[in-house]
Amino acid sequence: MRPPHPLCVALIDRLEPRASIIECGIGSGRNRRALHAAGFVVDDFSALAPGRRYDGALSTHHLLHGTQESIATDLERLADALRIEGTLYATFGSTGDERFGRGRKLAPHVFAPTSGDEIGVPHTFWDEADLRSLLDQRFRIESLDEIIVDDIAGRWAHQEQPLHNAVHWFAILLRQ
């Protein structure tokens, strides 16, 4: 089993055991196992407890997929579920990614691969200004960095076509 995503490790280092965490997308389970091992209470984003406020949230792939509108809606749901100053550690697609502009264009900056493991799955790519504009609506940006993720991203999702020059934004955000 591969180690947890670096943003998962950073979230674990930041919060105290027994913190309540939202995990967006389970993937291979590597992050979920690490969060549980660190003593966190973890709920799935797709089944949030109504009215509950969480200490943190983790999305290492969920917010890469979908349209700009669906990602904005998911960010609203996350912000509503986090306590004030709750932390969101998340990745977003970057226009610096080699896949930007490839595949079937669904909307500006939204493309769906036409082959490989993620055929037909919409991917939204952000430049820094547009991403900051989106995030600033509900979060204070603590850090926002472009990272080459060829060796980080889940290989379970890229078995047919391994990543090459894939770039994600790594965001650490505080709920306002």
N, C-alpha and C positions, 0 to 999 in steps of 0.2 A: 504494500500500500504506500502510495506517495505521501509525503508530508503535507500538512495543511497549507493552504494558500497564505502568502506573507501577510495579507490583510487580516486573516483570521488570527495569526500569531500576534499581530500588533493589537488587535482587539482584546485578546486574552491577557496580554501584558498590561493593558490599560485599566481593565475593570476588575472588581473584586469578585471572588467566588460567590456563587448564588445570585449573581446578577441575572436579570431576565433579558433574554436575547431573542430577536426575530432573525430567523435564517430564511433568506430568499433563495429558493432553489436548492435542492439537496445534491444533485449531481452524483458523484461516486460515493459520497458520504464522508470524505476525508475531513472536511471542516466540522461536520456534526460530531464526529467522534472526538475531535480535539476540544470542541466546546464542552461536551459532556465530561470529558476527562479533567477539564479545568474547573469543574463544579458549577457550570452555568445551567440555568433553566432555559431550555430552548423550545420555542414554538415556531411552527412553519408559517411563513407569510400567507400561504393560501388558507390558513385556518386560525386567524388571530382571535384571541378572546375579546369579545366586545367590551369596550370601556377600560380595558387593561392598559396601563402605561408601562413601556419597556425601557430598560436602561441603555440598550444598544441594539444595533441591527447590522447584519452582514449580508452583502450581496456581491459575490465574486463573479457571477456570470448573468444573473437574472436581468439586470438593467442594461445589458449589452444587446438584448434581443427585444424586438418589438418595434413599434413606430415611436416617433417623438411624442405623440399624444399618449400612447399607452405607458411610456416610461414616465412622463409627467404625472399621469394618474397614479402610478405605483409610488412615485416619490411623495405625492400628497397623502396616500394611505400610510406610508411609513412615517411621515412627519406627524400625522394625527395619532399614531400609535406610540410614538416615542415621548418620554417625559421631556420637559424643557431641559436643555443641555444634554439630552441623550445623544449618543454618538452613532453615526452611520458610517461604516467602512464599506466602500463600494467601488466597483470598476465600471467604466463606461467605454464605449468604442471611441477611438481617436481617428480623425481624418488622416493622421500619419500612418495608419495601418495599411499594409500592402493590399488588403482586401477592399479598401475604400474605392468605390466607383466600379467594382466588379460584380457581375451577376445581374439579376433582373432589378432594375430601378423601380422602387415602389413609391417613392416620394423623395424630395430633396434630402440627401444624406442618408437615405434608407435603401439598402440593397439586400436581396435574397440570393444566396448562392444557387447556381444552377446545376451543381454537381457536388459530390462528396457527402460527408456525414450530416451536414446541416442544410441539405437541399431544401429550398423553399422557406427557410427560417429567416424572418426579417432581422437585419442587423442595422442599428442606427449608429452613425459615426458623428462625433462632435468636434468642432474646433473649440479652442479654449474660450473664446468670447461667448459663444452660444451656450456652452456648458455652464460657465459661470452665471450667465443670465438665468438659466433654468434653476440652478441650485440656490442662488441668492434669494429666491422667492420664499423659501422656508428654512434655509439652513445658513449657518455661518461656516464658511470654508476655512478649515484649519490648514489643510494642505491639498494640493492638486498637482499631480506629477504624471508625466507621460513615461510609461515603462514598456520596454520590449518584453513580451510575455511568452515567447516561444517555449521556454523551459518551465513556465509557471502554470499556464492554463491547463485545464483538465484534458488529459490525453484521451479519456474515454469518449469525448465529444469530437475528437479529431483523429480517428484511427485511419480512415481512408486517405485523408490529406493532412499530414502534420502541418502545424503552423510554421510560417516562415515570414519574418519581419512583421509579426502581429504586434500592434501597439494598443495598449489600453491606458485610460486615465485611471490612476489610483487616487481616490478621494477620501479624505477624512473630514467628516461634516458634523457639526453640532446643531441640534434642533433649536431654532429660535423660539 
